[in-house]
Every structure is written in C-alpha cells, then in structure tokens.
Amino acid sequence: MKKLIVAAVMAAMLAPVARASQAEKTTWRQATDAELASLLPARAPVEKERIETEMRTASGIVNSHGRYIAGVVLITAGYSADGKYSHYLVVQAPITIGGVKLMPGEYAFGWERDTDALKVHFNVAATGALVGTAEAKRIAGKTRVESLRIWPPSDKSLVQIGRFGIPYELSEE
C-alpha cells in the first residue's frame, strides 16, 4: 500500500513538469507588430536587390523559445524580381508548408493563379534557387482577405494569401 501511495505522490509531482515540457515544445502565438518590425527588414535582400517591404502586411508566429516564422509583402514594382516574388519569409524553426520543407533561413515566394488555386513557389532569398512548389487552395466559407497571414497552429496551421491557404506543419528543433 505504501508503494502505491509513493507512486501516486511521485506521479502528481512530475505531472506539471511533463505538461510544462510538452507545452514548451508546442506553444506558438501570433507575433506582435513590434516583434515583426524588429525582425523583418524594411528592404528585403532578394537575389541582387534590396526590395522594399510593406510592413503593414507583416504577419508571423513566435514560439516559447523566441523563434519566428514571419513574412511580409514585397513592393516589387521596378525591380527585376517583379512577377517572380511577392512575399519575403523569415524562418527560424523548421517548417513544412504544403509539402515544401523549409529549414531556418530567408525565403522569397511568389505565386501563379491556377484554376481555383494558387501555385506558390518558394525560393532561397539570397540566390533565387527554387526550394519547392505548393498549392494554396481556396479557404472554405467566409474568410477575410489577407495579403499574408500566418495563423498560429492552435488556430489553423495555415499560411493565408488572399482567400487561399496552404497548410503547414512545424518540425521539432
């Protein structure tokens, strides 16, 4: 009987530690405007250009370790990247977006309209090298149109572009 009581007390003492450890791995929240402004550049380095960003379109998430996944719309008029890229993305934790695995780094992505979806191509920002292509599908139901929104995983696990969304999965660090 004593062994059973000791085991129950030990389990009760260790349960909060286990929950806290698990919560640290999975706790992501929406990044604030101030956090995004300190992380994302006013002029994004894309290939050989420094392209202006539209900070009011910035969106991102941050985890309990201070790692961000954040993006912003590029103002590409007048740059050689016009048409190829529309967004700049900073990845500080591994993520798979629509089947495209992105390791920590900086990416530029753009899209082409398909029948009822967007074909989104992810490129390494510094070189323009293609990493992969994903499909963004129309989000069902009524949804607010967003230039870019990265939803926290607790809400939707979705990268939203306009009325279209690409599901994502976060990888363990």
matplotlib code that plots the C-alpha trace (Angstrom):
import matplotlib.pyplot as plt

x = [0.0, 2.9, 4.4, 1.1, 0.9, 4.5, 3.9, 0.8, 2.6, 5.6, 3.2, 1.4, 4.7, 6.0, 2.8, 3.2, 6.8, 5.8, 3.0, 5.3, 7.9, 5.3, 3.8, 7.2, 7.6, 4.2, 3.5, 3.2, 1.4, 0.8, 3.8, 3.1, 3.6, 6.6, 8.2, 7.6, 9.1, 12.2, 12.6, 11.6, 13.7, 12.4, 14.3, 14.5, 17.6, 16.3, 18.9, 20.9, 18.2, 17.1, 13.3, 11.1, 8.6, 5.1, 5.2, 1.5, 1.1, 3.6, 2.4, 4.1, 4.2, 6.7, 7.4, 8.3, 12.0, 11.8, 12.0, 9.9, 8.2, 7.2, 6.6, 5.8, 4.7, 7.4, 6.9, 8.4, 7.5, 10.6, 12.7, 14.0, 12.1, 8.8, 6.4, 8.6, 8.3, 5.5, 6.5, 9.5, 9.7, 12.0, 12.1, 13.8, 12.4, 11.9, 8.5, 6.9, 4.4, 2.3, 4.9, 7.8, 10.3, 11.9, 14.9, 15.9, 16.7, 15.3, 13.0, 11.2, 8.0, 5.5, 2.5, 0.7, -3.1, -4.3, -7.9, -9.2, -5.9, -2.5, 0.7, 3.2, 6.9, 9.4, 12.9, 16.0, 16.0, 19.8, 20.2, 16.7, 17.2, 13.9, 13.2, 9.8, 6.2, 3.0, -0.7, -2.8, -6.5, -9.4, -10.4, -13.9, -16.6, -16.5, -13.0, -11.4, -9.0, -5.4, -2.3, -0.5, -1.4, 0.5, -2.0, -0.8, -1.0, -3.5, -5.9, -5.5, -1.9, -2.4, -0.4, -3.1, -2.6, -5.7, -8.6, -6.2, -4.5, -1.6, -1.5, 1.8, 3.4, 6.1, 9.1, 10.8, 14.0]
y = [0.0, 2.4, 1.8, 2.7, 6.0, 6.8, 6.2, 8.3, 11.2, 11.0, 11.0, 14.0, 15.8, 15.0, 15.7, 19.5, 19.2, 16.9, 19.2, 22.3, 20.4, 19.4, 22.9, 24.5, 22.3, 23.3, 26.8, 29.2, 32.5, 35.4, 37.8, 41.4, 44.3, 45.5, 42.0, 41.8, 45.3, 44.3, 41.1, 41.9, 44.3, 47.5, 46.4, 42.7, 41.1, 39.2, 38.0, 41.1, 43.6, 45.2, 45.3, 47.5, 45.7, 46.7, 46.4, 46.8, 43.4, 41.6, 38.5, 35.8, 33.4, 33.0, 30.1, 29.9, 29.8, 33.1, 31.5, 33.2, 32.3, 35.6, 37.2, 40.4, 41.6, 42.8, 46.0, 44.7, 47.4, 48.5, 45.5, 42.6, 40.3, 41.8, 38.9, 36.2, 37.1, 38.7, 37.9, 37.6, 35.0, 34.6, 31.0, 30.4, 27.0, 24.1, 24.1, 22.2, 24.4, 22.4, 19.6, 22.1, 21.7, 25.0, 25.0, 28.1, 30.9, 33.6, 32.9, 34.8, 33.4, 34.2, 32.6, 32.0, 31.7, 28.2, 27.2, 27.5, 27.6, 29.4, 27.7, 29.0, 28.7, 29.1, 30.3, 30.9, 34.8, 35.3, 33.2, 32.7, 28.9, 27.1, 25.1, 23.7, 24.4, 24.1, 24.6, 27.1, 26.2, 28.5, 28.6, 27.3, 29.5, 33.2, 34.4, 37.8, 38.5, 38.9, 39.9, 37.5, 35.8, 33.1, 31.5, 30.1, 26.3, 26.4, 28.3, 26.9, 25.8, 27.8, 30.3, 32.5, 34.5, 36.4, 34.0, 31.0, 28.9, 26.4, 24.1, 23.8, 21.6, 22.7, 20.4, 19.8, 21.7]
z = [0.0, 0.8, -2.6, -4.2, -2.3, -3.0, -6.7, -6.7, -5.0, -7.4, -10.4, -9.0, -8.6, -12.0, -14.0, -14.0, -15.2, -18.0, -19.0, -19.0, -21.0, -23.6, -23.7, -24.4, -27.5, -28.9, -27.7, -30.6, -30.7, -33.0, -33.2, -32.3, -34.7, -32.6, -32.8, -36.6, -37.1, -35.2, -37.2, -40.8, -42.9, -44.4, -47.5, -48.0, -49.6, -52.6, -55.1, -56.0, -55.0, -51.7, -52.2, -50.1, -47.8, -46.9, -43.1, -42.5, -44.2, -41.9, -40.2, -38.1, -35.2, -32.4, -30.1, -26.5, -27.5, -29.3, -32.8, -35.5, -38.7, -40.3, -43.6, -45.4, -48.8, -51.2, -53.2, -56.4, -58.9, -60.8, -59.6, -61.7, -59.3, -60.4, -61.0, -59.6, -56.0, -54.0, -50.4, -48.1, -45.4, -42.4, -40.9, -37.6, -36.9, -39.4, -41.1, -43.9, -45.9, -48.3, -48.5, -49.0, -46.2, -45.2, -42.9, -40.9, -43.4, -45.6, -48.5, -51.2, -52.6, -55.3, -56.9, -60.1, -60.4, -61.3, -62.0, -58.4, -56.5, -56.4, -57.4, -54.8, -55.4, -52.6, -53.3, -51.3, -51.0, -51.4, -54.6, -56.1, -56.0, -56.1, -52.9, -53.9, -55.0, -53.1, -53.8, -52.0, -52.1, -51.6, -47.9, -47.4, -46.1, -45.5, -44.8, -44.6, -47.5, -46.2, -48.1, -45.8, -42.6, -40.8, -38.4, -35.1, -35.1, -32.2, -34.5, -38.1, -39.1, -42.3, -44.3, -45.9, -49.1, -50.2, -50.0, -50.3, -47.8, -47.5, -44.5, -42.6, -40.1, -37.6, -37.0, -33.7, -33.3]

ax = plt.figure().add_subplot(projection="3d")
ax.plot(x, y, z, "-o")
ax.set_aspect("equal")
plt.show()
